[in-house]
Amino acid sequence: MSIIYMLLAISVVVALIFFVLFIISVRSGQYDDTYTPSVRMLFDDELVKSKEENPTNLK
């Protein structure tokens, strides 16, 4: 029966560690912008095409 209490205590400590790390990451601003990274990959090809169409070499 004492092993159950020990496992319960260890699981609470691990949960508290993860909770503290989550709070630290939220306060540091890691989750501020969730929309831009998912859309940024859609516009990479357009930027490459516009650079190829408009060369900057002088003739």
Phi and psi restraints in degrees (range 20) as a CNS / XPLOR table:
assign (resid 1 and name C) (resid 2 and name N)
       (resid 2 and name CA) (resid 2 and name C) 1.0 -70.5 20.0 2
assign (resid 2 and name N) (resid 2 and name CA)
       (resid 2 and name C) (resid 3 and name N) 1.0 -25.9 20.0 2
assign (resid 2 and name C) (resid 3 and name N)
       (resid 3 and name CA) (resid 3 and name C) 1.0 -67.2 20.0 2
assign (resid 3 and name N) (resid 3 and name CA)
       (resid 3 and name C) (resid 4 and name N) 1.0 -32.1 20.0 2
assign (resid 3 and name C) (resid 4 and name N)
       (resid 4 and name CA) (resid 4 and name C) 1.0 -65.4 20.0 2
assign (resid 4 and name N) (resid 4 and name CA)
       (resid 4 and name C) (resid 5 and name N) 1.0 -42.0 20.0 2
assign (resid 4 and name C) (resid 5 and name N)
       (resid 5 and name CA) (resid 5 and name C) 1.0 -65.5 20.0 2
assign (resid 5 and name N) (resid 5 and name CA)
       (resid 5 and name C) (resid 6 and name N) 1.0 -38.3 20.0 2
assign (resid 5 and name C) (resid 6 and name N)
       (resid 6 and name CA) (resid 6 and name C) 1.0 -67.3 20.0 2
assign (resid 6 and name N) (resid 6 and name CA)
       (resid 6 and name C) (resid 7 and name N) 1.0 -44.2 20.0 2
assign (resid 6 and name C) (resid 7 and name N)
       (resid 7 and name CA) (resid 7 and name C) 1.0 -64.5 20.0 2
assign (resid 7 and name N) (resid 7 and name CA)
       (resid 7 and name C) (resid 8 and name N) 1.0 -36.8 20.0 2
assign (resid 7 and name C) (resid 8 and name N)
       (resid 8 and name CA) (resid 8 and name C) 1.0 -64.6 20.0 2
assign (resid 8 and name N) (resid 8 and name CA)
       (resid 8 and name C) (resid 9 and name N) 1.0 -43.0 20.0 2
assign (resid 8 and name C) (resid 9 and name N)
       (resid 9 and name CA) (resid 9 and name C) 1.0 -65.2 20.0 2
assign (resid 9 and name N) (resid 9 and name CA)
       (resid 9 and name C) (resid 10 and name N) 1.0 -41.2 20.0 2
assign (resid 9 and name C) (resid 10 and name N)
       (resid 10 and name CA) (resid 10 and name C) 1.0 -65.1 20.0 2
assign (resid 10 and name N) (resid 10 and name CA)
       (resid 10 and name C) (resid 11 and name N) 1.0 -40.9 20.0 2
assign (resid 10 and name C) (resid 11 and name N)
       (resid 11 and name CA) (resid 11 and name C) 1.0 -67.5 20.0 2
assign (resid 11 and name N) (resid 11 and name CA)
       (resid 11 and name C) (resid 12 and name N) 1.0 -35.1 20.0 2
assign (resid 11 and name C) (resid 12 and name N)
       (resid 12 and name CA) (resid 12 and name C) 1.0 -67.3 20.0 2
assign (resid 12 and name N) (resid 12 and name CA)
       (resid 12 and name C) (resid 13 and name N) 1.0 -40.6 20.0 2
assign (resid 12 and name C) (resid 13 and name N)
       (resid 13 and name CA) (resid 13 and name C) 1.0 -64.2 20.0 2
assign (resid 13 and name N) (resid 13 and name CA)
       (resid 13 and name C) (resid 14 and name N) 1.0 -44.2 20.0 2
assign (resid 13 and name C) (resid 14 and name N)
       (resid 14 and name CA) (resid 14 and name C) 1.0 -64.0 20.0 2
assign (resid 14 and name N) (resid 14 and name CA)
       (resid 14 and name C) (resid 15 and name N) 1.0 -40.6 20.0 2
assign (resid 14 and name C) (resid 15 and name N)
       (resid 15 and name CA) (resid 15 and name C) 1.0 -63.9 20.0 2
assign (resid 15 and name N) (resid 15 and name CA)
       (resid 15 and name C) (resid 16 and name N) 1.0 -40.4 20.0 2
assign (resid 15 and name C) (resid 16 and name N)
       (resid 16 and name CA) (resid 16 and name C) 1.0 -66.1 20.0 2
assign (resid 16 and name N) (resid 16 and name CA)
       (resid 16 and name C) (resid 17 and name N) 1.0 -37.3 20.0 2
assign (resid 16 and name C) (resid 17 and name N)
       (resid 17 and name CA) (resid 17 and name C) 1.0 -63.3 20.0 2
assign (resid 17 and name N) (resid 17 and name CA)
       (resid 17 and name C) (resid 18 and name N) 1.0 -46.4 20.0 2
assign (resid 17 and name C) (resid 18 and name N)
       (resid 18 and name CA) (resid 18 and name C) 1.0 -63.9 20.0 2
assign (resid 18 and name N) (resid 18 and name CA)
       (resid 18 and name C) (resid 19 and name N) 1.0 -37.2 20.0 2
assign (resid 18 and name C) (resid 19 and name N)
       (resid 19 and name CA) (resid 19 and name C) 1.0 -65.1 20.0 2
assign (resid 19 and name N) (resid 19 and name CA)
       (resid 19 and name C) (resid 20 and name N) 1.0 -42.7 20.0 2
assign (resid 19 and name C) (resid 20 and name N)
       (resid 20 and name CA) (resid 20 and name C) 1.0 -64.9 20.0 2
assign (resid 20 and name N) (resid 20 and name CA)
       (resid 20 and name C) (resid 21 and name N) 1.0 -42.3 20.0 2
assign (resid 20 and name C) (resid 21 and name N)
       (resid 21 and name CA) (resid 21 and name C) 1.0 -64.0 20.0 2
assign (resid 21 and name N) (resid 21 and name CA)
       (resid 21 and name C) (resid 22 and name N) 1.0 -36.2 20.0 2
assign (resid 21 and name C) (resid 22 and name N)
       (resid 22 and name CA) (resid 22 and name C) 1.0 -65.8 20.0 2
assign (resid 22 and name N) (resid 22 and name CA)
       (resid 22 and name C) (resid 23 and name N) 1.0 -44.0 20.0 2
assign (resid 22 and name C) (resid 23 and name N)
       (resid 23 and name CA) (resid 23 and name C) 1.0 -62.6 20.0 2
assign (resid 23 and name N) (resid 23 and name CA)
       (resid 23 and name C) (resid 24 and name N) 1.0 -40.6 20.0 2
assign (resid 23 and name C) (resid 24 and name N)
       (resid 24 and name CA) (resid 24 and name C) 1.0 -63.6 20.0 2
assign (resid 24 and name N) (resid 24 and name CA)
       (resid 24 and name C) (resid 25 and name N) 1.0 -42.3 20.0 2
assign (resid 24 and name C) (resid 25 and name N)
       (resid 25 and name CA) (resid 25 and name C) 1.0 -69.1 20.0 2
assign (resid 25 and name N) (resid 25 and name CA)
       (resid 25 and name C) (resid 26 and name N) 1.0 -33.6 20.0 2
assign (resid 25 and name C) (resid 26 and name N)
       (resid 26 and name CA) (resid 26 and name C) 1.0 -69.3 20.0 2
assign (resid 26 and name N) (resid 26 and name CA)
       (resid 26 and name C) (resid 27 and name N) 1.0 -42.4 20.0 2
assign (resid 26 and name C) (resid 27 and name N)
       (resid 27 and name CA) (resid 27 and name C) 1.0 -68.5 20.0 2
assign (resid 27 and name N) (resid 27 and name CA)
       (resid 27 and name C) (resid 28 and name N) 1.0 -27.0 20.0 2
assign (resid 27 and name C) (resid 28 and name N)
       (resid 28 and name CA) (resid 28 and name C) 1.0 -80.0 20.0 2
assign (resid 28 and name N) (resid 28 and name CA)
       (resid 28 and name C) (resid 29 and name N) 1.0 -7.3 20.0 2
assign (resid 28 and name C) (resid 29 and name N)
       (resid 29 and name CA) (resid 29 and name C) 1.0 91.8 20.0 2
assign (resid 29 and name N) (resid 29 and name CA)
       (resid 29 and name C) (resid 30 and name N) 1.0 19.3 20.0 2
assign (resid 29 and name C) (resid 30 and name N)
       (resid 30 and name CA) (resid 30 and name C) 1.0 -68.2 20.0 2
assign (resid 30 and name N) (resid 30 and name CA)
       (resid 30 and name C) (resid 31 and name N) 1.0 -28.8 20.0 2
assign (resid 30 and name C) (resid 31 and name N)
       (resid 31 and name CA) (resid 31 and name C) 1.0 -108.0 20.0 2
assign (resid 31 and name N) (resid 31 and name CA)
       (resid 31 and name C) (resid 32 and name N) 1.0 22.9 20.0 2
assign (resid 31 and name C) (resid 32 and name N)
       (resid 32 and name CA) (resid 32 and name C) 1.0 -69.0 20.0 2
assign (resid 32 and name N) (resid 32 and name CA)
       (resid 32 and name C) (resid 33 and name N) 1.0 -48.9 20.0 2
assign (resid 32 and name C) (resid 33 and name N)
       (resid 33 and name CA) (resid 33 and name C) 1.0 -114.8 20.0 2
assign (resid 33 and name N) (resid 33 and name CA)
       (resid 33 and name C) (resid 34 and name N) 1.0 104.0 20.0 2
assign (resid 33 and name C) (resid 34 and name N)
       (resid 34 and name CA) (resid 34 and name C) 1.0 -102.6 20.0 2
assign (resid 34 and name N) (resid 34 and name CA)
       (resid 34 and name C) (resid 35 and name N) 1.0 -9.7 20.0 2
assign (resid 34 and name C) (resid 35 and name N)
       (resid 35 and name CA) (resid 35 and name C) 1.0 -89.6 20.0 2
assign (resid 35 and name N) (resid 35 and name CA)
       (resid 35 and name C) (resid 36 and name N) 1.0 -44.4 20.0 2
assign (resid 35 and name C) (resid 36 and name N)
       (resid 36 and name CA) (resid 36 and name C) 1.0 -61.5 20.0 2
assign (resid 36 and name N) (resid 36 and name CA)
       (resid 36 and name C) (resid 37 and name N) 1.0 -45.5 20.0 2
assign (resid 36 and name C) (resid 37 and name N)
       (resid 37 and name CA) (resid 37 and name C) 1.0 -61.2 20.0 2
assign (resid 37 and name N) (resid 37 and name CA)
       (resid 37 and name C) (resid 38 and name N) 1.0 -31.7 20.0 2
assign (resid 37 and name C) (resid 38 and name N)
       (resid 38 and name CA) (resid 38 and name C) 1.0 -75.2 20.0 2
assign (resid 38 and name N) (resid 38 and name CA)
       (resid 38 and name C) (resid 39 and name N) 1.0 -24.4 20.0 2
assign (resid 38 and name C) (resid 39 and name N)
       (resid 39 and name CA) (resid 39 and name C) 1.0 -95.9 20.0 2
assign (resid 39 and name N) (resid 39 and name CA)
       (resid 39 and name C) (resid 40 and name N) 1.0 -23.2 20.0 2
assign (resid 39 and name C) (resid 40 and name N)
       (resid 40 and name CA) (resid 40 and name C) 1.0 -58.6 20.0 2
assign (resid 40 and name N) (resid 40 and name CA)
       (resid 40 and name C) (resid 41 and name N) 1.0 -35.9 20.0 2
assign (resid 40 and name C) (resid 41 and name N)
       (resid 41 and name CA) (resid 41 and name C) 1.0 -68.3 20.0 2
assign (resid 41 and name N) (resid 41 and name CA)
       (resid 41 and name C) (resid 42 and name N) 1.0 -20.0 20.0 2
assign (resid 41 and name C) (resid 42 and name N)
       (resid 42 and name CA) (resid 42 and name C) 1.0 -75.8 20.0 2
assign (resid 42 and name N) (resid 42 and name CA)
       (resid 42 and name C) (resid 43 and name N) 1.0 -23.1 20.0 2
assign (resid 42 and name C) (resid 43 and name N)
       (resid 43 and name CA) (resid 43 and name C) 1.0 -102.2 20.0 2
assign (resid 43 and name N) (resid 43 and name CA)
       (resid 43 and name C) (resid 44 and name N) 1.0 -1.6 20.0 2
assign (resid 43 and name C) (resid 44 and name N)
       (resid 44 and name CA) (resid 44 and name C) 1.0 -64.4 20.0 2
assign (resid 44 and name N) (resid 44 and name CA)
       (resid 44 and name C) (resid 45 and name N) 1.0 -40.7 20.0 2
assign (resid 44 and name C) (resid 45 and name N)
       (resid 45 and name CA) (resid 45 and name C) 1.0 -65.9 20.0 2
assign (resid 45 and name N) (resid 45 and name CA)
       (resid 45 and name C) (resid 46 and name N) 1.0 -37.3 20.0 2
assign (resid 45 and name C) (resid 46 and name N)
       (resid 46 and name CA) (resid 46 and name C) 1.0 -65.4 20.0 2
assign (resid 46 and name N) (resid 46 and name CA)
       (resid 46 and name C) (resid 47 and name N) 1.0 -36.3 20.0 2
assign (resid 46 and name C) (resid 47 and name N)
       (resid 47 and name CA) (resid 47 and name C) 1.0 -67.5 20.0 2
assign (resid 47 and name N) (resid 47 and name CA)
       (resid 47 and name C) (resid 48 and name N) 1.0 -38.5 20.0 2
assign (resid 47 and name C) (resid 48 and name N)
       (resid 48 and name CA) (resid 48 and name C) 1.0 -69.0 20.0 2
assign (resid 48 and name N) (resid 48 and name CA)
       (resid 48 and name C) (resid 49 and name N) 1.0 -41.6 20.0 2
assign (resid 48 and name C) (resid 49 and name N)
       (resid 49 and name CA) (resid 49 and name C) 1.0 -64.7 20.0 2
assign (resid 49 and name N) (resid 49 and name CA)
       (resid 49 and name C) (resid 50 and name N) 1.0 -40.0 20.0 2
assign (resid 49 and name C) (resid 50 and name N)
       (resid 50 and name CA) (resid 50 and name C) 1.0 -67.9 20.0 2
assign (resid 50 and name N) (resid 50 and name CA)
       (resid 50 and name C) (resid 51 and name N) 1.0 -31.5 20.0 2
assign (resid 50 and name C) (resid 51 and name N)
       (resid 51 and name CA) (resid 51 and name C) 1.0 -70.7 20.0 2
assign (resid 51 and name N) (resid 51 and name CA)
       (resid 51 and name C) (resid 52 and name N) 1.0 -35.5 20.0 2
assign (resid 51 and name C) (resid 52 and name N)
       (resid 52 and name CA) (resid 52 and name C) 1.0 -72.8 20.0 2
assign (resid 52 and name N) (resid 52 and name CA)
       (resid 52 and name C) (resid 53 and name N) 1.0 -34.9 20.0 2
assign (resid 52 and name C) (resid 53 and name N)
       (resid 53 and name CA) (resid 53 and name C) 1.0 -74.1 20.0 2
assign (resid 53 and name N) (resid 53 and name CA)
       (resid 53 and name C) (resid 54 and name N) 1.0 -30.9 20.0 2
assign (resid 53 and name C) (resid 54 and name N)
       (resid 54 and name CA) (resid 54 and name C) 1.0 -114.2 20.0 2
assign (resid 54 and name N) (resid 54 and name CA)
       (resid 54 and name C) (resid 55 and name N) 1.0 77.8 20.0 2
assign (resid 54 and name C) (resid 55 and name N)
       (resid 55 and name CA) (resid 55 and name C) 1.0 -69.9 20.0 2
assign (resid 55 and name N) (resid 55 and name CA)
       (resid 55 and name C) (resid 56 and name N) 1.0 148.4 20.0 2
assign (resid 55 and name C) (resid 56 and name N)
       (resid 56 and name CA) (resid 56 and name C) 1.0 -101.7 20.0 2
assign (resid 56 and name N) (resid 56 and name CA)
       (resid 56 and name C) (resid 57 and name N) 1.0 10.1 20.0 2
assign (resid 56 and name C) (resid 57 and name N)
       (resid 57 and name CA) (resid 57 and name C) 1.0 -77.4 20.0 2
assign (resid 57 and name N) (resid 57 and name CA)
       (resid 57 and name C) (resid 58 and name N) 1.0 137.9 20.0 2
assign (resid 57 and name C) (resid 58 and name N)
       (resid 58 and name CA) (resid 58 and name C) 1.0 -93.6 20.0 2
assign (resid 58 and name N) (resid 58 and name CA)
       (resid 58 and name C) (resid 59 and name N) 1.0 133.2 20.0 2
